[in-house]
Amino acid sequence: MQYVRPVPADQSAPPPRTDTGRGAEPRPVPGQDPRVQWVASLAVVVVGALTIRPMGLSGRGLAVAVLFVVNAAALLARRLPEHKVSPRLALIWLTLGVVAAAALIGVSSSGAGYLFAFFLAGHIGYRLETRPALVLAGICSLLCTAVLSFRLGPGYEALPWAFGLLTGLPVLIGIVNRTQRQAVRAALDAAESAERAARAEARTAVLTERGRIARDVHDVLAHSLAGINMQLELADALIDTGDLEKVRQAHDKAHGLVKESLRQAQWTVHALREDTLPLLESLSAMLESSGHHDALTVTGTVREVPARTAQNLLRIAQEALTNAARHAPGGAVEVELTYAEASITLSVRNGPATREVNAGAGSGMGLIGMRERVALLGGTVTAGPVTEGPHHNGWQVEAVIPT
């Protein structure tokens, strides 16, 4: 038996994630510091404001100023959370930013306006999927190359047309960063799913253990108390007859059942502590205390069995003996324990009642508990009337457990 640490109900599993769709807020990825990206974006805007010329309120200066504002807005917008910007809107915004960056290179006569094209191309690779990112980065390179090659504006006299081709290269860095981000998120999701699965498994184990303990409590209390109650009722009925000897016998039998209950409680404690249960000795003591002397037959080579198997076999025997005493009082009982090469079989048979039956109300959990116990051990259990032999019209319970 394995000890399982209980998991509190409020800690059995982390709350379900809600970032499974495109519109859900993504979890921050380790290694990404938004402050660094903010500083880089602001640095490009500041350098552009200080170096790009002409910039004014009329003529070409106004056009340069407007394009500068558009480029700055497009660059700063890359800090917008992904869950708040749909892929379609991101494609439109970045396309306009690329066009504005190429136009700024052509309209301005000096400065670091080309930095906008470089940074936007890098963010294209980070924000968009690979195919549209490569297409848009190629458009950025072609536009910047065309501006420098065909001198569509004052442009940069010192910049060769081939420089425009380089503006789209940062898209590769963006794609690499996006791939790393997705890999990290996938790893985090996998780890979180594994943790949820482990917590769910632990909670299932706890519930299974609770069910097992509930069966033990049922066996120790319900069976023993039922037997004690039957003897006390018998003694109460015999008092009116004046047969003190039979009253004393019923009292002694009830006292013996109390002792048996204490032994059963000790068996349960041993099982919970993973102590080795003495199967034969415990089964013999159970039969002796129930008044069935020399009722045990052992076949095969006796060997030690796991504590869990021994405990469940004892509980099944206890249930069968209790039912025999309740439904067939006075009937002969025969118990057979068979050690086979790959299994161990417990068979409990009882004959028909020889005294008045006063079974009372049972819990209804006896046979269910037997089946649950045997199923947990991968075995089988059968229960039904005996149709032939010395126990004809009696009852038989047989459990086969692999070892």
C-alpha positions as CSV (number, residue, x, y, z in Angstrom):
1,M,0.0,0.0,0.0
2,Q,1.3,3.4,-0.9
3,Y,0.9,6.5,1.3
4,V,-0.6,9.4,-0.6
5,R,-0.4,12.9,0.7
6,P,-3.9,14.4,0.8
7,V,-4.5,17.3,-1.5
8,P,-6.8,20.0,-0.2
9,A,-9.8,20.6,-2.3
10,D,-8.8,24.2,-3.0
11,Q,-5.3,23.0,-4.1
12,S,-6.3,19.9,-6.1
13,A,-5.7,21.6,-9.4
14,P,-4.8,25.1,-10.6
15,P,-7.5,27.2,-12.0
16,P,-8.2,26.5,-15.7
17,R,-6.3,28.5,-18.2
18,T,-8.2,30.9,-20.4
19,D,-5.5,31.7,-22.9
20,T,-6.3,29.0,-25.3
21,G,-7.6,31.3,-28.1
22,R,-6.2,34.2,-30.0
23,G,-8.3,36.6,-28.1
24,A,-7.1,35.5,-24.7
25,E,-4.4,37.2,-22.8
26,P,-1.1,35.4,-23.1
27,R,1.1,34.6,-20.1
28,P,4.3,36.6,-19.8
29,V,7.3,34.6,-21.3
30,P,10.5,34.5,-19.2
31,G,13.4,36.4,-20.7
32,Q,11.3,39.2,-22.2
33,D,11.6,42.5,-20.4
34,P,9.0,45.0,-21.8
35,R,11.0,47.9,-20.4
36,V,13.9,47.1,-22.7
37,Q,11.6,47.2,-25.8
38,W,10.1,50.4,-24.5
39,V,13.5,52.0,-24.1
40,A,14.6,50.9,-27.6
41,S,11.4,52.2,-29.2
42,L,11.7,55.5,-27.4
43,A,15.4,55.8,-28.3
44,V,14.5,55.4,-32.1
45,V,11.8,58.1,-31.8
46,V,14.2,60.5,-29.9
47,V,17.0,59.9,-32.4
48,G,14.6,60.5,-35.2
49,A,13.3,63.7,-33.7
50,L,16.8,65.1,-33.2
51,T,18.2,64.1,-36.6
52,I,15.5,64.0,-39.3
53,R,15.3,67.1,-41.3
54,P,13.5,69.2,-42.5
55,M,10.7,69.2,-40.0
56,G,8.3,72.1,-39.7
57,L,4.7,73.3,-40.1
58,S,4.6,73.9,-43.8
59,G,5.7,72.5,-47.1
60,R,8.0,69.5,-47.1
61,G,8.8,70.1,-43.4
62,L,5.1,69.5,-42.6
63,A,5.1,66.3,-44.7
64,V,8.2,65.1,-42.9
65,A,6.7,65.9,-39.5
66,V,3.5,64.0,-40.4
67,L,5.4,60.9,-41.6
68,F,7.6,61.1,-38.5
69,V,4.5,61.0,-36.3
70,V,3.0,58.1,-38.2
71,N,6.3,56.2,-38.0
72,A,6.6,56.9,-34.3
73,A,3.0,55.8,-33.7
74,A,3.5,52.6,-35.7
75,L,6.7,51.8,-33.8
76,L,5.3,52.5,-30.3
77,A,2.2,50.5,-31.2
78,R,4.3,47.3,-31.2
79,R,4.0,47.3,-27.4
80,L,0.2,46.7,-27.7
81,P,-0.7,43.3,-26.2
82,E,-1.2,40.6,-28.8
83,H,-4.6,39.6,-27.4
84,K,-5.9,43.2,-28.0
85,V,-4.8,43.3,-31.7
86,S,-6.2,40.8,-34.2
87,P,-3.9,39.4,-36.8
88,R,-5.8,41.3,-39.6
89,L,-5.5,44.6,-37.8
90,A,-1.8,44.0,-37.1
91,L,-1.2,43.3,-40.7
92,I,-2.9,46.5,-41.7
93,W,-1.1,48.6,-39.1
94,L,2.4,47.2,-40.0
95,T,1.8,47.6,-43.7
96,L,0.9,51.3,-43.2
97,G,4.0,51.6,-41.0
98,V,6.2,50.1,-43.7
99,V,4.8,52.4,-46.4
100,A,5.3,55.4,-44.0
101,A,8.9,54.4,-43.3
102,A,9.7,54.2,-47.0
103,A,8.0,57.5,-47.6
104,L,10.0,59.1,-44.7
105,I,13.3,58.0,-46.3
106,G,12.3,59.6,-49.6
107,V,10.9,62.8,-48.2
108,S,13.5,63.7,-45.5
109,S,16.9,64.9,-46.6
110,S,18.9,63.8,-43.5
111,G,18.6,61.9,-40.3
112,A,18.1,58.4,-39.0
113,G,14.6,57.8,-40.5
114,Y,15.7,54.4,-41.9
115,L,15.7,53.1,-38.3
116,F,12.0,53.0,-38.3
117,A,12.0,50.6,-41.3
118,F,14.6,48.3,-39.5
119,F,12.6,48.2,-36.3
120,L,9.3,47.7,-37.9
121,A,10.7,44.9,-40.1
122,G,11.9,43.2,-36.9
123,H,8.5,43.5,-35.3
124,I,6.8,42.2,-38.4
125,G,8.7,38.9,-37.9
126,Y,7.7,38.8,-34.2
127,R,4.0,39.7,-34.6
128,L,3.0,38.0,-37.8
129,E,3.1,34.4,-38.9
130,T,6.2,33.4,-41.0
131,R,4.7,33.6,-44.5
132,P,2.9,37.0,-44.2
133,A,5.9,38.3,-42.3
134,L,8.4,37.4,-45.1
135,V,6.1,38.9,-47.7
136,L,5.6,42.2,-45.8
137,A,9.4,42.4,-45.1
138,G,10.1,41.9,-48.8
139,I,7.7,44.7,-49.6
140,C,9.5,46.9,-47.1
141,S,12.9,46.1,-48.8
142,L,11.5,46.8,-52.3
143,L,9.9,50.1,-51.3
144,C,13.0,51.4,-49.6
145,T,15.1,50.2,-52.5
146,A,12.8,51.9,-55.0
147,V,12.9,55.2,-53.0
148,L,16.7,55.2,-53.0
149,S,17.1,53.8,-56.5
150,F,14.7,56.1,-58.4
151,R,15.3,59.2,-56.2
152,L,11.5,59.6,-55.6
153,G,12.4,62.4,-53.1
154,P,15.4,64.3,-51.7
155,G,16.4,61.0,-50.0
156,Y,19.9,60.2,-48.8
157,E,22.5,61.1,-51.3
158,A,25.1,59.1,-49.4
159,L,23.0,55.9,-49.2
160,P,23.3,53.4,-52.1
161,W,20.1,51.8,-53.4
162,A,21.3,48.4,-52.1
163,F,20.9,49.7,-48.6
164,G,17.2,49.5,-49.1
165,L,17.4,45.8,-49.4
166,L,18.8,45.5,-45.9
167,T,15.8,47.1,-44.3
168,G,13.8,43.8,-44.4
169,L,16.5,41.6,-42.9
170,P,15.5,42.2,-39.3
171,V,12.4,40.2,-40.0
172,L,14.5,37.1,-39.5
173,I,15.4,38.2,-36.0
174,G,11.7,38.7,-35.3
175,I,10.9,35.3,-36.6
176,V,13.5,33.7,-34.4
177,N,12.2,35.6,-31.3
178,R,8.6,34.5,-32.1
179,T,9.7,30.9,-32.5
180,Q,11.5,31.0,-29.2
181,R,8.5,32.7,-27.5
182,Q,6.2,30.0,-28.8
183,A,8.6,27.2,-27.7
184,V,8.8,28.7,-24.2
185,R,5.0,29.0,-24.0
186,A,4.6,25.5,-25.2
187,A,7.0,24.2,-22.6
188,L,5.2,26.2,-19.9
189,D,1.8,24.9,-21.1
190,A,3.1,21.4,-21.1
191,A,4.6,21.8,-17.6
192,E,1.3,23.3,-16.3
193,S,-0.7,20.5,-18.0
194,A,1.6,17.9,-16.4
195,E,1.1,19.6,-13.0
196,R,-2.7,19.6,-13.4
197,A,-2.6,15.9,-14.4
198,A,-0.4,15.1,-11.4
199,R,-2.7,17.0,-9.0
200,A,-5.8,15.3,-10.6
201,E,-4.1,11.9,-10.2
202,A,-3.2,12.7,-6.6
203,R,-6.8,13.7,-5.9
204,T,-8.0,10.5,-7.5
205,A,-5.6,8.5,-5.4
206,V,-6.9,10.3,-2.3
207,L,-10.5,9.5,-3.2
208,T,-9.6,5.9,-3.8
209,E,-7.9,5.7,-0.5
210,R,-10.9,7.3,1.2
211,G,-13.1,4.6,-0.4
212,R,-10.8,1.9,0.9
213,I,-10.8,3.3,4.4
214,A,-14.6,3.6,4.3
215,R,-14.8,-0.1,3.4
216,D,-12.5,-0.9,6.3
217,V,-14.6,1.2,8.7
218,H,-17.7,-0.6,7.4
219,D,-16.1,-4.0,7.9
220,V,-14.7,-3.2,11.4
221,L,-17.8,-1.5,12.8
222,A,-20.9,-2.7,10.9
223,H,-20.0,-6.4,10.8
224,S,-18.8,-6.6,14.4
225,L,-21.6,-4.4,15.8
226,A,-24.2,-6.4,13.9
227,G,-22.9,-9.7,15.4
228,I,-22.8,-8.2,18.9
229,N,-26.4,-6.8,18.5
230,M,-27.6,-10.2,17.4
231,Q,-26.2,-11.9,20.5
232,L,-27.5,-9.2,22.8
233,E,-31.0,-9.5,21.2
234,L,-30.8,-13.3,21.7
235,A,-29.8,-12.8,25.3
236,D,-32.7,-10.4,25.8
237,A,-35.1,-12.9,24.3
238,L,-33.7,-15.7,26.5
239,I,-34.1,-13.7,29.7
240,D,-37.9,-14.1,29.4
241,T,-37.5,-17.9,29.2
242,G,-35.4,-18.0,32.4
243,D,-32.7,-20.1,30.7
244,L,-29.7,-18.4,32.4
245,E,-27.2,-20.8,30.9
246,K,-28.1,-19.8,27.3
247,V,-28.2,-16.1,28.4
248,R,-24.7,-16.5,29.7
249,Q,-23.6,-18.2,26.5
250,A,-25.0,-15.4,24.4
251,H,-23.3,-12.9,26.7
252,D,-20.0,-14.7,26.3
253,K,-20.4,-14.8,22.5
254,A,-21.1,-11.0,22.5
255,H,-18.0,-10.5,24.6
256,G,-16.0,-12.6,22.2
257,L,-17.2,-10.5,19.3
258,V,-16.0,-7.4,21.1
259,K,-12.5,-8.9,21.4
260,E,-12.7,-9.8,17.7
261,S,-13.6,-6.2,16.9
262,L,-10.5,-5.0,18.7
263,R,-8.4,-7.5,16.7
264,Q,-10.0,-6.3,13.5
265,A,-9.2,-2.7,14.4
266,Q,-5.6,-3.8,14.9
267,W,-5.6,-5.4,11.4
268,T,-6.8,-2.2,9.9
269,V,-4.0,-0.2,11.7
270,H,-1.4,-2.8,10.5
271,A,-2.6,-2.4,6.9
272,L,-2.5,1.4,7.0
273,R,1.0,1.2,8.4
274,E,2.0,-1.4,5.7
275,D,2.8,-4.0,8.3
276,T,2.9,-7.6,7.1
277,L,-0.4,-9.3,8.0
278,P,-0.2,-12.9,9.3
279,L,-2.9,-14.3,6.9
280,L,-3.2,-17.8,8.2
281,E,-2.9,-16.9,11.8
282,S,-5.4,-14.1,11.5
283,L,-7.9,-16.2,9.5
284,S,-7.6,-19.0,12.0
285,A,-8.2,-16.6,14.9
286,M,-11.2,-15.2,13.1
287,L,-12.7,-18.6,12.7
288,E,-12.0,-19.6,16.2
289,S,-13.5,-16.5,17.7
290,S,-16.6,-17.1,15.5
291,G,-17.0,-20.6,16.9
292,H,-16.0,-22.4,13.7
293,H,-13.2,-24.7,15.0
294,D,-11.2,-26.7,12.5
295,A,-13.1,-25.1,9.6
296,L,-10.0,-24.0,7.7
297,T,-8.4,-26.0,5.0
298,V,-5.1,-24.9,3.3
299,T,-3.9,-26.4,0.0
300,G,-0.8,-25.6,-2.0
301,T,2.5,-24.2,-0.9
302,V,2.0,-21.6,1.8
303,R,3.9,-18.3,1.1
304,E,3.8,-14.7,2.2
305,V,1.4,-12.5,0.4
306,P,1.4,-8.6,0.2
307,A,-0.2,-6.9,3.1
308,R,-2.8,-5.4,0.9
309,T,-3.8,-8.8,-0.5
310,A,-3.9,-10.3,3.0
311,Q,-6.0,-7.5,4.4
312,N,-8.6,-7.8,1.6
313,L,-8.8,-11.6,1.9
314,L,-9.4,-11.2,5.6
315,R,-12.1,-8.6,5.0
316,I,-13.8,-10.8,2.5
317,A,-13.7,-13.8,4.9
318,Q,-15.1,-11.6,7.6
319,E,-17.9,-10.4,5.4
320,A,-18.8,-14.0,4.4
321,L,-18.7,-15.2,8.0
322,T,-20.8,-12.3,9.2
323,N,-23.4,-13.0,6.5
324,A,-23.4,-16.7,7.4
325,A,-24.0,-15.9,11.0
326,R,-26.8,-13.4,10.1
327,H,-28.6,-15.4,7.4
328,A,-27.7,-19.0,8.3
329,P,-27.3,-19.2,12.1
330,G,-26.1,-22.6,13.2
331,G,-25.1,-23.7,9.7
332,A,-21.8,-25.4,9.2
333,V,-19.0,-23.3,7.8
334,E,-16.1,-24.4,5.7
335,V,-13.2,-22.1,4.6
336,E,-10.6,-23.1,2.1
337,L,-7.4,-21.2,1.2
338,T,-5.7,-22.3,-1.9
339,Y,-2.2,-21.2,-2.9
340,A,-1.7,-21.6,-6.6
341,E,1.4,-20.6,-8.7
342,A,-0.1,-17.3,-9.9
343,S,-3.0,-16.7,-7.6
344,I,-4.5,-17.3,-4.2
345,T,-8.1,-18.4,-3.8
346,L,-10.4,-17.9,-0.7
347,S,-13.6,-20.0,-0.6
348,V,-16.1,-19.6,2.2
349,R,-19.1,-22.0,2.2
350,N,-21.9,-22.3,4.8
351,G,-24.8,-24.7,5.1
352,P,-28.4,-23.8,5.6
353,A,-29.6,-22.3,8.9
354,T,-30.4,-24.7,11.8
355,R,-31.8,-22.0,14.1
356,E,-34.3,-19.3,13.7
357,V,-33.1,-16.6,11.3
358,N,-33.2,-13.0,12.7
359,A,-31.0,-11.2,10.1
360,G,-32.2,-7.7,10.6
361,A,-31.4,-4.9,8.2
362,G,-28.1,-5.1,6.6
363,S,-26.0,-2.2,5.2
364,G,-26.2,-3.5,1.6
365,M,-22.5,-2.8,1.2
366,G,-21.1,-6.3,1.9
367,L,-21.1,-7.8,-1.6
368,I,-20.3,-4.4,-3.1
369,G,-17.3,-4.0,-0.8
370,M,-16.1,-7.5,-1.8
371,R,-16.2,-6.7,-5.4
372,E,-14.5,-3.3,-5.0
373,R,-11.7,-4.9,-3.0
374,V,-11.1,-7.7,-5.4
375,A,-11.3,-5.4,-8.4
376,L,-8.6,-3.2,-7.0
377,L,-6.3,-6.2,-6.9
378,G,-7.2,-7.4,-10.4
379,G,-9.1,-10.5,-9.2
380,T,-12.6,-11.9,-9.4
381,V,-15.2,-12.8,-6.8
382,T,-18.3,-14.9,-7.1
383,A,-21.2,-15.4,-4.7
384,G,-24.2,-17.6,-4.9
385,P,-26.1,-20.5,-3.5
386,V,-24.6,-24.0,-3.1
387,T,-26.5,-26.5,-5.3
388,E,-24.8,-29.7,-4.3
389,G,-22.6,-31.3,-1.7
390,P,-22.7,-31.2,2.1
391,H,-23.6,-27.5,2.1
392,H,-26.5,-27.9,-0.3
393,N,-29.0,-24.9,0.0
394,G,-26.2,-22.9,1.7
395,W,-24.1,-20.1,0.3
396,Q,-20.7,-19.8,-1.1
397,V,-18.3,-16.9,-1.7
398,E,-15.1,-17.4,-3.7
399,A,-12.4,-14.8,-4.4
400,V,-9.5,-15.3,-6.7
401,I,-6.6,-12.8,-6.5
402,P,-3.5,-12.9,-8.7
403,T,-0.2,-12.8,-6.9
